[in-house]
Amino acid sequence: MTIPPAILKLMGAEVGGELVLAVRDGTLVASPVKAEHRRYSLAELLEGSEDLDGLSREIDGFGDGEAMGKEVL
């Protein structure tokens, strides 16, 4: 089914988005599927954080040199 972009905008839907189709009193009703917000676990949020300490040590001291041009210190 092709729905004009202007109608999709009025519906709060996007091109390529999913619609739920229902028949109510003999009328076809299309409603956009609301995207669920993903909930992340603490383990997922902290994934890779063990590398941050090494990265911090690696870049430590980069801002200690003399200005070479018109840098704002």
N, C-alpha and C positions, 0 to 999 in steps of 0.2 A: 504494500500500500504506500503510495506517495502522498505526503502531506506537505503543502507549501511552507517554506521557512517562516513566513509571517504568522501562520496559524500555530506552528510549533512554538514560536516566541510567546504568543498569547497563552499557550498551554504551560509554559515554563519548561519546555522540552528542548532538546538539541538535535541537530541532524545526526543520525546514527545512533541516537539514544533508544532505549527500550520503552515500549508502551504496553500497558495492560489493556486488553480489549474485553468489554463486557456488554451484554445486551440487557437493557433496562426498559421495560414497557415497550418492547419492540424497536427500540432505538439503540444503535451501536454507539457505545461510549468508549473513548480512548483516553487513558490517563497515563502520564509519565511515571515510570518506576523511579521512586526516590532512592538515591544512592545512600547506602548505609555507611556511616563513618566507621572506619576500621579501628578497633581497639587493639593496641599493642601490649604485649606482656613486658614486664620489666626486663627480662632476659633479652628480648628483641631490641629494646631501646638501648641497652648497654652493650650490644654486640659491637665489637671492634674498639671499645673504649680502653682496653688494655694497651693499645698502641699509642694512646695520647701522651703518656709520660715520656716515652722515647722521642716522640715528635717534638714535645716541648723542649727537651734537652738539646735536640738537634738544631732548633732555631734560636736557642738562647744566645744572646749577644749580638744578633744581627743588627740591632739598632744602636750599638755602642760606638760606631766609627764616626769619623769627622764628616761634616757635610761636604759634598762634592759639587753642589750646584746651588739651587735656590730652594732646597728642602726646608720644610718647616719642622723644627725640632721641638 
